[in-house]
Amino acid sequence: MFSDIFATWNGVLEDMSDVKELVPELFYLPEVLTNENSIDFGTTQLGGKLDTVKLPAWAESPVDFVHKHRMALESEYVSANLHEWIDLIFGYKQQGKEAIAANNVFFYITYEWDSRGAAIN
């Protein structure tokens, strides 16, 4: 279960088999980070209670996290460079010489493709 943004970030950076996606809700729905209905999600492997997602130190609240996350997504930098990420994950830098030249460490078969070349979710 997803319970800690900082720990999840570190896991993705340190373990190539730890593949995560940023779901759209992280950019518009702060409630996705809270357990408003007090559902018992159980415990972590270390025995901690799974509840509201632990936020990084730079986020004051779930609303602040989502706001900053959205601002980053809509920034000039991302707008100017998003095509580079698309080329790495779905495009010509996915495999082969171009992938090596781009230091692409994304495992290309993470996404399944249909006969038209579209990603299957």
PDB file as gemmi writes it, atoms N, CA and C in Angstrom:
CRYST1    1.000    1.000    1.000  90.00  90.00  90.00 P 1                      
ATOM      1  N   MET A   1       0.842  -1.187   0.000  1.00  0.00           N  
ATOM      2  CA  MET A   1       0.000   0.000   0.000  1.00  0.00           C  
ATOM      3  C   MET A   1       0.886   1.250   0.000  1.00  0.00           C  
ATOM      4  N   PHE A   2       0.400   2.250  -0.648  1.00  0.00           N  
ATOM      5  CA  PHE A   2       1.088   3.529  -0.728  1.00  0.00           C  
ATOM      6  C   PHE A   2       0.835   4.297   0.563  1.00  0.00           C  
ATOM      7  N   SER A   3       1.904   4.614   1.306  1.00  0.00           N  
ATOM      8  CA  SER A   3       1.696   5.253   2.600  1.00  0.00           C  
ATOM      9  C   SER A   3       2.631   6.421   2.883  1.00  0.00           C  
ATOM     10  N   ASP A   4       3.700   6.587   2.099  1.00  0.00           N  
ATOM     11  CA  ASP A   4       4.704   7.599   2.404  1.00  0.00           C  
ATOM     12  C   ASP A   4       5.346   8.075   1.096  1.00  0.00           C  
ATOM     13  N   ILE A   5       5.135   9.320   0.736  1.00  0.00           N  
ATOM     14  CA  ILE A   5       5.638   9.838  -0.535  1.00  0.00           C  
ATOM     15  C   ILE A   5       7.159   9.826  -0.577  1.00  0.00           C  
ATOM     16  N   PHE A   6       7.813  10.274   0.470  1.00  0.00           N  
ATOM     17  CA  PHE A   6       9.277  10.321   0.495  1.00  0.00           C  
ATOM     18  C   PHE A   6       9.874   8.917   0.386  1.00  0.00           C  
ATOM     19  N   ALA A   7       9.334   7.970   1.146  1.00  0.00           N  
ATOM     20  CA  ALA A   7       9.839   6.592   1.104  1.00  0.00           C  
ATOM     21  C   ALA A   7       9.597   5.963  -0.272  1.00  0.00           C  
ATOM     22  N   THR A   8       8.452   6.264  -0.867  1.00  0.00           N  
ATOM     23  CA  THR A   8       8.154   5.746  -2.203  1.00  0.00           C  
ATOM     24  C   THR A   8       9.120   6.322  -3.220  1.00  0.00           C  
ATOM     25  N   TRP A   9       9.385   7.621  -3.134  1.00  0.00           N  
ATOM     26  CA  TRP A   9      10.347   8.279  -4.030  1.00  0.00           C  
ATOM     27  C   TRP A   9      11.722   7.618  -3.916  1.00  0.00           C  
ATOM     28  N   ASN A  10      12.171   7.412  -2.693  1.00  0.00           N  
ATOM     29  CA  ASN A  10      13.475   6.769  -2.482  1.00  0.00           C  
ATOM     30  C   ASN A  10      13.491   5.344  -3.019  1.00  0.00           C  
ATOM     31  N   GLY A  11      12.403   4.617  -2.826  1.00  0.00           N  
ATOM     32  CA  GLY A  11      12.327   3.254  -3.334  1.00  0.00           C  
ATOM     33  C   GLY A  11      12.459   3.194  -4.843  1.00  0.00           C  
ATOM     34  N   VAL A  12      11.806   4.102  -5.519  1.00  0.00           N  
ATOM     35  CA  VAL A  12      11.876   4.155  -6.979  1.00  0.00           C  
ATOM     36  C   VAL A  12      13.290   4.513  -7.442  1.00  0.00           C  
ATOM     37  N   LEU A  13      13.949   5.405  -6.725  1.00  0.00           N  
ATOM     38  CA  LEU A  13      15.299   5.812  -7.104  1.00  0.00           C  
ATOM     39  C   LEU A  13      16.333   4.724  -6.842  1.00  0.00           C  
ATOM     40  N   GLU A  14      16.119   3.911  -5.829  1.00  0.00           N  
ATOM     41  CA  GLU A  14      17.116   2.930  -5.412  1.00  0.00           C  
ATOM     42  C   GLU A  14      16.896   1.526  -5.966  1.00  0.00           C  
ATOM     43  N   ASP A  15      15.697   1.214  -6.433  1.00  0.00           N  
ATOM     44  CA  ASP A  15      15.378  -0.148  -6.859  1.00  0.00           C  
ATOM     45  C   ASP A  15      14.738  -0.113  -8.244  1.00  0.00           C  
ATOM     46  N   MET A  16      15.463  -0.570  -9.264  1.00  0.00           N  
ATOM     47  CA  MET A  16      14.950  -0.505 -10.633  1.00  0.00           C  
ATOM     48  C   MET A  16      13.710  -1.360 -10.850  1.00  0.00           C  
ATOM     49  N   SER A  17      13.453  -2.327  -9.973  1.00  0.00           N  
ATOM     50  CA  SER A  17      12.247  -3.138 -10.122  1.00  0.00           C  
ATOM     51  C   SER A  17      11.035  -2.478  -9.462  1.00  0.00           C  
ATOM     52  N   ASP A  18      11.244  -1.369  -8.769  1.00  0.00           N  
ATOM     53  CA  ASP A  18      10.162  -0.631  -8.110  1.00  0.00           C  
ATOM     54  C   ASP A  18       9.632   0.412  -9.097  1.00  0.00           C  
ATOM     55  N   VAL A  19       8.596   0.042  -9.829  1.00  0.00           N  
ATOM     56  CA  VAL A  19       8.043   0.911 -10.866  1.00  0.00           C  
ATOM     57  C   VAL A  19       6.725   1.489 -10.372  1.00  0.00           C  
ATOM     58  N   LYS A  20       6.629   2.798 -10.384  1.00  0.00           N  
ATOM     59  CA  LYS A  20       5.412   3.484  -9.952  1.00  0.00           C  
ATOM     60  C   LYS A  20       5.002   4.494 -11.011  1.00  0.00           C  
ATOM     61  N   GLU A  21       3.739   4.864 -11.010  1.00  0.00           N  
ATOM     62  CA  GLU A  21       3.228   5.908 -11.879  1.00  0.00           C  
ATOM     63  C   GLU A  21       2.577   6.981 -11.018  1.00  0.00           C  
ATOM     64  N   LEU A  22       2.659   8.217 -11.484  1.00  0.00           N  
ATOM     65  CA  LEU A  22       1.958   9.302 -10.825  1.00  0.00           C  
ATOM     66  C   LEU A  22       0.546   9.343 -11.382  1.00  0.00           C  
ATOM     67  N   VAL A  23      -0.414   8.910 -10.581  1.00  0.00           N  
ATOM     68  CA  VAL A  23      -1.799   8.887 -11.036  1.00  0.00           C  
ATOM     69  C   VAL A  23      -2.341  10.307 -11.114  1.00  0.00           C  
ATOM     70  N   PRO A  24      -3.280  10.557 -12.005  1.00  0.00           N  
ATOM     71  CA  PRO A  24      -3.825  11.927 -12.164  1.00  0.00           C  
ATOM     72  C   PRO A  24      -4.333  12.544 -10.875  1.00  0.00           C  
ATOM     73  N   GLU A  25      -4.865  11.734  -9.974  1.00  0.00           N  
ATOM     74  CA  GLU A  25      -5.420  12.261  -8.722  1.00  0.00           C  
ATOM     75  C   GLU A  25      -4.392  13.036  -7.893  1.00  0.00           C  
ATOM     76  N   LEU A  26      -3.116  12.708  -8.030  1.00  0.00           N  
ATOM     77  CA  LEU A  26      -2.076  13.414  -7.271  1.00  0.00           C  
ATOM     78  C   LEU A  26      -1.898  14.855  -7.740  1.00  0.00           C  
ATOM     79  N   PHE A  27      -2.567  15.230  -8.814  1.00  0.00           N  
ATOM     80  CA  PHE A  27      -2.461  16.579  -9.357  1.00  0.00           C  
ATOM     81  C   PHE A  27      -3.730  17.404  -9.165  1.00  0.00           C  
ATOM     82  N   TYR A  28      -4.802  16.799  -8.624  1.00  0.00           N  
ATOM     83  CA  TYR A  28      -6.032  17.575  -8.444  1.00  0.00           C  
ATOM     84  C   TYR A  28      -6.891  17.170  -7.254  1.00  0.00           C  
ATOM     85  N   LEU A  29      -6.597  16.060  -6.600  1.00  0.00           N  
ATOM     86  CA  LEU A  29      -7.505  15.540  -5.575  1.00  0.00           C  
ATOM     87  C   LEU A  29      -6.767  15.264  -4.273  1.00  0.00           C  
ATOM     88  N   PRO A  30      -6.663  16.259  -3.384  1.00  0.00           N  
ATOM     89  CA  PRO A  30      -5.923  16.050  -2.131  1.00  0.00           C  
ATOM     90  C   PRO A  30      -6.511  14.943  -1.254  1.00  0.00           C  
ATOM     91  N   GLU A  31      -7.791  14.660  -1.409  1.00  0.00           N  
ATOM     92  CA  GLU A  31      -8.430  13.623  -0.598  1.00  0.00           C  
ATOM     93  C   GLU A  31      -7.832  12.242  -0.839  1.00  0.00           C  
ATOM     94  N   VAL A  32      -7.167  12.049  -1.977  1.00  0.00           N  
ATOM     95  CA  VAL A  32      -6.558  10.754  -2.262  1.00  0.00           C  
ATOM     96  C   VAL A  32      -5.420  10.457  -1.273  1.00  0.00           C  
ATOM     97  N   LEU A  33      -4.940  11.477  -0.594  1.00  0.00           N  
ATOM     98  CA  LEU A  33      -3.839  11.328   0.354  1.00  0.00           C  
ATOM     99  C   LEU A  33      -4.314  11.164   1.798  1.00  0.00           C  
ATOM    100  N   THR A  34      -5.605  11.225   2.004  1.00  0.00           N  
ATOM    101  CA  THR A  34      -6.146  11.142   3.368  1.00  0.00           C  
ATOM    102  C   THR A  34      -7.074   9.940   3.512  1.00  0.00           C  
ATOM    103  N   ASN A  35      -7.251   9.515   4.719  1.00  0.00           N  
ATOM    104  CA  ASN A  35      -8.161   8.418   5.027  1.00  0.00           C  
ATOM    105  C   ASN A  35      -9.352   9.008   5.772  1.00  0.00           C  
ATOM    106  N   GLU A  36     -10.154   9.783   5.050  1.00  0.00           N  
ATOM    107  CA  GLU A  36     -11.264  10.509   5.676  1.00  0.00           C  
ATOM    108  C   GLU A  36     -12.335   9.609   6.267  1.00  0.00           C  
ATOM    109  N   ASN A  37     -12.452   8.378   5.783  1.00  0.00           N  
ATOM    110  CA  ASN A  37     -13.477   7.466   6.291  1.00  0.00           C  
ATOM    111  C   ASN A  37     -12.936   6.491   7.338  1.00  0.00           C  
ATOM    112  N   SER A  38     -11.710   6.715   7.773  1.00  0.00           N  
ATOM    113  CA  SER A  38     -11.075   5.883   8.803  1.00  0.00           C  
ATOM    114  C   SER A  38     -11.133   4.394   8.472  1.00  0.00           C  
ATOM    115  N   ILE A  39     -10.865   4.066   7.234  1.00  0.00           N  
ATOM    116  CA  ILE A  39     -10.854   2.661   6.807  1.00  0.00           C  
ATOM    117  C   ILE A  39      -9.604   1.985   7.367  1.00  0.00           C  
ATOM    118  N   ASP A  40      -9.773   0.763   7.840  1.00  0.00           N  
ATOM    119  CA  ASP A  40      -8.648   0.003   8.360  1.00  0.00           C  
ATOM    120  C   ASP A  40      -7.940  -0.669   7.185  1.00  0.00           C  
ATOM    121  N   PHE A  41      -6.817  -0.084   6.745  1.00  0.00           N  
ATOM    122  CA  PHE A  41      -6.046  -0.632   5.639  1.00  0.00           C  
ATOM    123  C   PHE A  41      -4.983  -1.622   6.112  1.00  0.00           C  
ATOM    124  N   GLY A  42      -4.958  -1.881   7.398  1.00  0.00           N  
ATOM    125  CA  GLY A  42      -3.988  -2.823   7.943  1.00  0.00           C  
ATOM    126  C   GLY A  42      -2.702  -2.123   8.347  1.00  0.00           C  
ATOM    127  N   THR A  43      -1.603  -2.879   8.277  1.00  0.00           N  
ATOM    128  CA  THR A  43      -0.315  -2.350   8.716  1.00  0.00           C  
ATOM    129  C   THR A  43       0.749  -2.577   7.645  1.00  0.00           C  
ATOM    130  N   THR A  44       1.845  -1.849   7.784  1.00  0.00           N  
ATOM    131  CA  THR A  44       2.996  -2.031   6.905  1.00  0.00           C  
ATOM    132  C   THR A  44       3.754  -3.273   7.349  1.00  0.00           C  
ATOM    133  N   GLN A  45       4.753  -3.677   6.572  1.00  0.00           N  
ATOM    134  CA  GLN A  45       5.563  -4.832   6.945  1.00  0.00           C  
ATOM    135  C   GLN A  45       6.322  -4.586   8.241  1.00  0.00           C  
ATOM    136  N   LEU A  46       6.531  -3.304   8.574  1.00  0.00           N  
ATOM    137  CA  LEU A  46       7.222  -2.975   9.826  1.00  0.00           C  
ATOM    138  C   LEU A  46       6.251  -2.762  10.985  1.00  0.00           C  
ATOM    139  N   GLY A  47       4.959  -2.956  10.742  1.00  0.00           N  
ATOM    140  CA  GLY A  47       3.967  -2.869  11.803  1.00  0.00           C  
ATOM    141  C   GLY A  47       3.300  -1.520  11.964  1.00  0.00           C  
ATOM    142  N   GLY A  48       3.656  -0.534  11.135  1.00  0.00           N  
ATOM    143  CA  GLY A  48       3.014   0.779  11.213  1.00  0.00           C  
ATOM    144  C   GLY A  48       1.616   0.743  10.623  1.00  0.00           C  
ATOM    145  N   LYS A  49       0.714   1.525  11.198  1.00  0.00           N  
ATOM    146  CA  LYS A  49      -0.668   1.573  10.725  1.00  0.00           C  
ATOM    147  C   LYS A  49      -0.742   2.302   9.392  1.00  0.00           C  
ATOM    148  N   LEU A  50      -1.432   1.712   8.430  1.00  0.00           N  
ATOM    149  CA  LEU A  50      -1.669   2.374   7.147  1.00  0.00           C  
ATOM    150  C   LEU A  50      -2.862   3.301   7.292  1.00  0.00           C  
ATOM    151  N   ASP A  51      -2.632   4.572   7.056  1.00  0.00           N  
ATOM    152  CA  ASP A  51      -3.689   5.565   7.249  1.00  0.00           C  
ATOM    153  C   ASP A  51      -3.488   6.682   6.225  1.00  0.00           C  
ATOM    154  N   THR A  52      -3.479   7.911   6.667  1.00  0.00           N  
ATOM    155  CA  THR A  52      -3.225   9.047   5.787  1.00  0.00           C  
ATOM    156  C   THR A  52      -1.790   8.971   5.274  1.00  0.00           C  
ATOM    157  N   VAL A  53      -1.589   9.301   3.987  1.00  0.00           N  
ATOM    158  CA  VAL A  53      -0.269   9.235   3.371  1.00  0.00           C  
ATOM    159  C   VAL A  53       0.653  10.274   4.013  1.00  0.00           C  
ATOM    160  N   LYS A  54       1.850   9.828   4.379  1.00  0.00           N  
ATOM    161  CA  LYS A  54       2.843  10.739   4.947  1.00  0.00           C  
ATOM    162  C   LYS A  54       3.423  11.589   3.823  1.00  0.00           C  
ATOM    163  N   LEU A  55       3.392  12.904   4.017  1.00  0.00           N  
ATOM    164  CA  LEU A  55       3.838  13.849   2.995  1.00  0.00           C  
ATOM    165  C   LEU A  55       5.297  14.235   3.187  1.00  0.00           C  
ATOM    166  N   PRO A  56       5.952  14.689   2.113  1.00  0.00           N  
ATOM    167  CA  PRO A  56       7.328  15.175   2.255  1.00  0.00           C  
ATOM    168  C   PRO A  56       7.354  16.470   3.072  1.00  0.00           C  
ATOM    169  N   ALA A  57       8.511  16.809   3.589  1.00  0.00           N  
ATOM    170  CA  ALA A  57       8.641  17.974   4.476  1.00  0.00           C  
ATOM    171  C   ALA A  57       8.225  19.282   3.804  1.00  0.00           C  
ATOM    172  N   TRP A  58       8.354  19.372   2.495  1.00  0.00           N  
ATOM    173  CA  TRP A  58       8.026  20.628   1.799  1.00  0.00           C  
ATOM    174  C   TRP A  58       6.533  20.841   1.610  1.00  0.00           C  
ATOM    175  N   ALA A  59       5.721  19.852   1.932  1.00  0.00           N  
ATOM    176  CA  ALA A  59       4.268  19.978   1.791  1.00  0.00           C  
ATOM    177  C   ALA A  59       3.631  20.207   3.161  1.00  0.00           C  
ATOM    178  N   GLU A  60       2.905  21.301   3.290  1.00  0.00           N  
ATOM    179  CA  GLU A  60       2.270  21.634   4.568  1.00  0.00           C  
ATOM    180  C   GLU A  60       1.002  20.830   4.825  1.00  0.00           C  
ATOM    181  N   SER A  61       0.357  20.354   3.753  1.00  0.00           N  
ATOM    182  CA  SER A  61      -0.904  19.626   3.860  1.00  0.00           C  
ATOM    183  C   SER A  61      -1.156  18.913   2.535  1.00  0.00           C  
ATOM    184  N   PRO A  62      -2.145  18.020   2.489  1.00  0.00           N  
ATOM    185  CA  PRO A  62      -2.480  17.405   1.206  1.00  0.00           C  
ATOM    186  C   PRO A  62      -2.858  18.438   0.135  1.00  0.00           C  
ATOM    187  N   VAL A  63      -3.562  19.472   0.531  1.00  0.00           N  
ATOM    188  CA  VAL A  63      -3.933  20.530  -0.423  1.00  0.00           C  
ATOM    189  C   VAL A  63      -2.678  21.224  -0.949  1.00  0.00           C  
ATOM    190  N   ASP A  64      -1.741  21.538  -0.067  1.00  0.00           N  
ATOM    191  CA  ASP A  64      -0.487  22.177  -0.471  1.00  0.00           C  
ATOM    192  C   ASP A  64       0.322  21.245  -1.378  1.00  0.00           C  
ATOM    193  N   PHE A  65       0.374  19.956  -1.054  1.00  0.00           N  
ATOM    194  CA  PHE A  65       1.093  18.996  -1.889  1.00  0.00           C  
ATOM    195  C   PHE A  65       0.527  18.977  -3.304  1.00  0.00           C  
ATOM    196  N   VAL A  66      -0.796  18.825  -3.411  1.00  0.00           N  
ATOM    197  CA  VAL A  66      -1.434  18.762  -4.725  1.00  0.00           C  
ATOM    198  C   VAL A  66      -1.226  20.066  -5.488  1.00  0.00           C  
ATOM    199  N   HIS A  67      -1.338  21.193  -4.794  1.00  0.00           N  
ATOM    200  CA  HIS A  67      -1.134  22.494  -5.450  1.00  0.00           C  
ATOM    201  C   HIS A  67       0.289  22.605  -6.015  1.00  0.00           C  
ATOM    202  N   LYS A  68       1.280  22.268  -5.217  1.00  0.00           N  
ATOM    203  CA  LYS A  68       2.672  22.351  -5.678  1.00  0.00           C  
ATOM    204  C   LYS A  68       2.957  21.336  -6.780  1.00  0.00           C  
ATOM    205  N   HIS A  69       2.384  20.162  -6.648  1.00  0.00           N  
ATOM    206  CA  HIS A  69       2.539  19.127  -7.661  1.00  0.00           C  
ATOM    207  C   HIS A  69       1.966  19.608  -8.998  1.00  0.00           C  
ATOM    208  N   ARG A  70       0.795  20.216  -8.933  1.00  0.00           N  
ATOM    209  CA  ARG A  70       0.136  20.730 -10.146  1.00  0.00           C  
ATOM    210  C   ARG A  70       0.924  21.880 -10.750  1.00  0.00           C  
ATOM    211  N   MET A  71       1.439  22.773  -9.901  1.00  0.00           N  
ATOM    212  CA  MET A  71       2.238  23.899 -10.393  1.00  0.00           C  
ATOM    213  C   MET A  71       3.487  23.388 -11.117  1.00  0.00           C  
ATOM    214  N   ALA A  72       4.111  22.358 -10.580  1.00  0.00           N  
ATOM    215  CA  ALA A  72       5.287  21.789 -11.234  1.00  0.00           C  
ATOM    216  C   ALA A  72       4.907  21.182 -12.584  1.00  0.00           C  
ATOM    217  N   LEU A  73       3.811  20.431 -12.618  1.00  0.00           N  
ATOM    218  CA  LEU A  73       3.366  19.810 -13.866  1.00  0.00           C  
ATOM    219  C   LEU A  73       3.063  20.852 -14.938  1.00  0.00           C  
ATOM    220  N   GLU A  74       2.489  21.969 -14.533  1.00  0.00           N  
ATOM    221  CA  GLU A  74       2.093  23.002 -15.484  1.00  0.00           C  
ATOM    222  C   GLU A  74       3.176  24.053 -15.712  1.00  0.00           C  
ATOM    223  N   SER A  75       4.369  23.794 -15.202  1.00  0.00           N  
ATOM    224  CA  SER A  75       5.453  24.768 -15.329  1.00  0.00           C  
ATOM    225  C   SER A  75       5.980  24.861 -16.761  1.00  0.00           C  
ATOM    226  N   GLU A  76       6.664  25.958 -17.027  1.00  0.00           N  
ATOM    227  CA  GLU A  76       7.293  26.156 -18.339  1.00  0.00           C  
ATOM    228  C   GLU A  76       8.311  25.057 -18.625  1.00  0.00           C  
ATOM    229  N   TYR A  77       9.066  24.666 -17.603  1.00  0.00           N  
ATOM    230  CA  TYR A  77      10.085  23.625 -17.780  1.00  0.00           C  
ATOM    231  C   TYR A  77       9.464  22.322 -18.276  1.00  0.00           C  
ATOM    232  N   VAL A  78       8.404  21.882 -17.603  1.00  0.00           N  
ATOM    233  CA  VAL A  78       7.758  20.631 -18.005  1.00  0.00           C  
ATOM    234  C   VAL A  78       7.164  20.764 -19.402  1.00  0.00           C  
ATOM    235  N   SER A  79       6.515  21.877 -19.672  1.00  0.00           N  
ATOM    236  CA  SER A  79       5.949  22.084 -21.012  1.00  0.00           C  
ATOM    237  C   SER A  79       7.022  22.014 -22.091  1.00  0.00           C  
ATOM    238  N   ALA A  80       8.190  22.563 -21.801  1.00  0.00           N  
ATOM    239  CA  ALA A  80       9.272  22.593 -22.786  1.00  0.00           C  
ATOM    240  C   ALA A  80       9.983  21.246 -22.924  1.00  0.00           C  
ATOM    241  N   ASN A  81       9.853  20.356 -21.927  1.00  0.00           N  
ATOM    242  CA  ASN A  81      10.630  19.116 -21.936  1.00  0.00           C  
ATOM    243  C   ASN A  81       9.808  17.834 -21.903  1.00  0.00           C  
ATOM    244  N   LEU A  82       8.505  17.919 -21.857  1.00  0.00           N  
ATOM    245  CA  LEU A  82       7.666  16.727 -21.756  1.00  0.00           C  
ATOM    246  C   LEU A  82       7.892  15.755 -22.910  1.00  0.00           C  
ATOM    247  N   HIS A  83       8.143  16.277 -24.081  1.00  0.00           N  
ATOM    248  CA  HIS A  83       8.374  15.403 -25.236  1.00  0.00           C  
ATOM    249  C   HIS A  83       9.593  14.494 -25.029  1.00  0.00           C  
ATOM    250  N   GLU A  84      10.571  14.949 -24.250  1.00  0.00           N  
ATOM    251  CA  GLU A  84      11.755  14.121 -23.976  1.00  0.00           C  
ATOM    252  C   GLU A  84      11.362  12.878 -23.181  1.00  0.00           C  
ATOM    253  N   TRP A  85      10.504  13.049 -22.196  1.00  0.00           N  
ATOM    254  CA  TRP A  85      10.029  11.925 -21.400  1.00  0.00           C  
ATOM    255  C   TRP A  85       9.210  10.975 -22.265  1.00  0.00           C  
ATOM    256  N   ILE A  86       8.353  11.517 -23.109  1.00  0.00           N  
ATOM    257  CA  ILE A  86       7.534  10.682 -23.992  1.00  0.00           C  
ATOM    258  C   ILE A  86       8.423   9.844 -24.907  1.00  0.00           C  
ATOM    259  N   ASP A  87       9.488  10.452 -25.447  1.00  0.00           N  
ATOM    260  CA  ASP A  87      10.417   9.699 -26.296  1.00  0.00           C  
ATOM    261  C   ASP A  87      11.090   8.561 -25.531  1.00  0.00           C  
ATOM    262  N   LEU A  88      11.413   8.778 -24.257  1.00  0.00           N  
ATOM    263  CA  LEU A  88      12.057   7.737 -23.446  1.00  0.00           C  
ATOM    264  C   LEU A  88      11.106   6.582 -23.134  1.00  0.00           C  
ATOM    265  N   ILE A  89       9.886   6.895 -22.782  1.00  0.00           N  
ATOM    266  CA  ILE A  89       8.952   5.878 -22.320  1.00  0.00           C  
ATOM    267  C   ILE A  89       8.200   5.210 -23.465  1.00  0.00           C  
ATOM    268  N   PHE A  90       7.758   6.005 -24.435  1.00  0.00           N  
ATOM    269  CA  PHE A  90       6.908   5.466 -25.496  1.00  0.00           C  
ATOM    270  C   PHE A  90       7.505   5.593 -26.895  1.00  0.00           C  
ATOM    271  N   GLY A  91       8.568   6.344 -27.048  1.00  0.00           N  
ATOM    272  CA  GLY A  91       9.057   6.674 -28.379  1.00  0.00           C  
ATOM    273  C   GLY A  91      10.342   6.004 -28.793  1.00  0.00           C  
ATOM    274  N   TYR A  92      11.051   6.685 -29.669  1.00  0.00           N  
ATOM    275  CA  TYR A  92      12.222   6.108 -30.319  1.00  0.00           C  
ATOM    276  C   TYR A  92      13.427   5.935 -29.396  1.00  0.00           C  
ATOM    277  N   LYS A  93      13.410   6.537 -28.206  1.00  0.00           N  
ATOM    278  CA  LYS A  93      14.510   6.355 -27.255  1.00  0.00           C  
ATOM    279  C   LYS A  93      14.198   5.242 -26.251  1.00  0.00           C  
ATOM    280  N   GLN A  94      13.210   4.433 -26.580  1.00  0.00           N  
ATOM    281  CA  GLN A  94      12.786   3.364 -25.690  1.00  0.00           C  
ATOM    282  C   GLN A  94      13.756   2.183 -25.708  1.00  0.00           C  
ATOM    283  N   GLN A  95      14.328   1.876 -26.852  1.00  0.00           N  
ATOM    284  CA  GLN A  95      15.227   0.729 -27.010  1.00  0.00           C  
ATOM    285  C   GLN A  95      16.357   1.074 -27.978  1.00  0.00           C  
ATOM    286  N   GLY A  96      17.374   0.239 -27.962  1.00  0.00           N  
ATOM    287  CA  GLY A  96      18.435   0.345 -28.954  1.00  0.00           C  
ATOM    288  C   GLY A  96      19.433   1.455 -28.704  1.00  0.00           C  
ATOM    289  N   LYS A  97      20.094   1.873 -29.793  1.00  0.00           N  
ATOM    290  CA  LYS A  97      21.158   2.883 -29.708  1.00  0.00           C  
ATOM    291  C   LYS A  97      20.671   4.189 -29.087  1.00  0.00           C  
ATOM    292  N   GLU A  98      19.467   4.620 -29.469  1.00  0.00           N  
ATOM    293  CA  GLU A  98      18.938   5.883 -28.938  1.00  0.00           C  
ATOM    294  C   GLU A  98      18.704   5.796 -27.435  1.00  0.00           C  
ATOM    295  N   ALA A  99      18.240   4.650 -26.954  1.00  0.00           N  
ATOM    296  CA  ALA A  99      18.025   4.456 -25.510  1.00  0.00           C  
ATOM    297  C   ALA A  99      19.349   4.496 -24.770  1.00  0.00           C  
ATOM    298  N   ILE A 100      20.372   3.851 -25.324  1.00  0.00           N  
ATOM    299  CA  ILE A 100      21.695   3.835 -24.701  1.00  0.00           C  
ATOM    300  C   ILE A 100      22.266   5.251 -24.658  1.00  0.00           C  
ATOM    301  N   ALA A 101      22.158   5.967 -25.763  1.00  0.00           N  
ATOM    302  CA  ALA A 101      22.682   7.339 -25.833  1.00  0.00           C  
ATOM    303  C   ALA A 101      21.971   8.265 -24.844  1.00  0.00           C  
ATOM    304  N   ALA A 102      20.703   7.990 -24.578  1.00  0.00           N  
ATOM    305  CA  ALA A 102      19.916   8.821 -23.659  1.00  0.00           C  
ATOM    306  C   ALA A 102      19.990   8.325 -22.215  1.00  0.00           C  
ATOM    307  N   ASN A 103      20.801   7.282 -21.952  1.00  0.00           N  
ATOM    308  CA  ASN A 103      20.879   6.674 -20.612  1.00  0.00           C  
ATOM    309  C   ASN A 103      19.501   6.264 -20.101  1.00  0.00           C  
ATOM    310  N   ASN A 104      18.688   5.728 -20.988  1.00  0.00           N  
ATOM    311  CA  ASN A 104      17.335   5.325 -20.621  1.00  0.00           C  
ATOM    312  C   ASN A 104      17.394   4.024 -19.831  1.00  0.00           C  
ATOM    313  N   VAL A 105      17.018   4.069 -18.566  1.00  0.00           N  
ATOM    314  CA  VAL A 105      17.019   2.891 -17.710  1.00  0.00           C  
ATOM    315  C   VAL A 105      15.610   2.346 -17.499  1.00  0.00           C  
ATOM    316  N   PHE A 106      14.625   2.950 -18.171  1.00  0.00           N  
ATOM    317  CA  PHE A 106      13.246   2.479 -18.066  1.00  0.00           C  
ATOM    318  C   PHE A 106      13.126   1.141 -18.776  1.00  0.00           C  
ATOM    319  N   PHE A 107      12.534   0.163 -18.126  1.00  0.00           N  
ATOM    320  CA  PHE A 107      12.405  -1.168 -18.715  1.00  0.00           C  
ATOM    321  C   PHE A 107      11.276  -1.140 -19.735  1.00  0.00           C  
ATOM    322  N   TYR A 108      11.619  -1.263 -20.995  1.00  0.00           N  
ATOM    323  CA  TYR A 108      10.696  -1.009 -22.095  1.00  0.00           C  
ATOM    324  C   TYR A 108       9.461  -1.901 -22.122  1.00  0.00           C  
ATOM    325  N   ILE A 109       9.485  -3.078 -21.517  1.00  0.00           N  
ATOM    326  CA  ILE A 109       8.296  -3.930 -21.561  1.00  0.00           C  
ATOM    327  C   ILE A 109       7.383  -3.725 -20.353  1.00  0.00           C  
ATOM    328  N   THR A 110       7.596  -2.647 -19.613  1.00  0.00           N  
ATOM    329  CA  THR A 110       6.703  -2.324 -18.500  1.00  0.00           C  
ATOM    330  C   THR A 110       5.284  -2.117 -19.011  1.00  0.00           C  
ATOM    331  N   TYR A 111       5.171  -1.518 -20.196  1.00  0.00           N  
ATOM    332  CA  TYR A 111       3.867  -1.294 -20.806  1.00  0.00           C  
ATOM    333  C   TYR A 111       3.642  -2.309 -21.912  1.00  0.00           C  
ATOM    334  N   GLU A 112       2.442  -2.846 -21.957  1.00  0.00           N  
ATOM    335  CA  GLU A 112       2.059  -3.789 -22.996  1.00  0.00           C  
ATOM    336  C   GLU A 112       1.447  -3.000 -24.150  1.00  0.00           C  
ATOM    337  N   TRP A 113       1.752  -3.377 -25.377  1.00  0.00           N  
ATOM    338  CA  TRP A 113       1.294  -2.644 -26.562  1.00  0.00           C  
ATOM    339  C   TRP A 113       0.338  -3.501 -27.376  1.00  0.00           C  
ATOM    340  N   ASP A 114      -0.666  -2.863 -27.982  1.00  0.00           N  
ATOM    341  CA  ASP A 114      -1.548  -3.600 -28.885  1.00  0.00           C  
ATOM    342  C   ASP A 114      -0.981  -3.574 -30.296  1.00  0.00           C  
ATOM    343  N   SER A 115      -1.674  -4.179 -31.236  1.00  0.00           N  
ATOM    344  CA  SER A 115      -1.177  -4.306 -32.606  1.00  0.00           C  
ATOM    345  C   SER A 115      -1.052  -2.950 -33.324  1.00  0.00           C  
ATOM    346  N   ARG A 116      -1.735  -1.908 -32.810  1.00  0.00           N  
ATOM    347  CA  ARG A 116      -1.650  -0.574 -33.411  1.00  0.00           C  
ATOM    348  C   ARG A 116      -0.510   0.236 -32.804  1.00  0.00           C  
ATOM    349  N   GLY A 117       0.154  -0.303 -31.784  1.00  0.00           N  
ATOM    350  CA  GLY A 117       1.238   0.417 -31.126  1.00  0.00           C  
ATOM    351  C   GLY A 117       0.764   1.289 -29.982  1.00  0.00           C  
ATOM    352  N   ALA A 118      -0.454   1.076 -29.503  1.00  0.00           N  
ATOM    353  CA  ALA A 118      -0.993   1.857 -28.388  1.00  0.00           C  
ATOM    354  C   ALA A 118      -0.775   1.094 -27.081  1.00  0.00           C  
ATOM    355  N   ALA A 119      -0.492   1.832 -26.014  1.00  0.00           N  
ATOM    356  CA  ALA A 119      -0.286   1.203 -24.705  1.00  0.00           C  
ATOM    357  C   ALA A 119      -1.594   0.614 -24.187  1.00  0.00           C  
ATOM    358  N   ILE A 120      -1.488  -0.576 -23.621  1.00  0.00           N  
ATOM    359  CA  ILE A 120      -2.637  -1.236 -23.007  1.00  0.00           C  
ATOM    360  C   ILE A 120      -2.504  -1.067 -21.504  1.00  0.00           C  
ATOM    361  N   ASN A 121      -3.530  -0.549 -20.863  1.00  0.00           N  
ATOM    362  CA  ASN A 121      -3.458  -0.320 -19.408  1.00  0.00           C  
ATOM    363  C   ASN A 121      -3.765  -1.551 -18.656  1.00  0.00           C  
TER     364      ASN A 121                                                      
END                                                                             
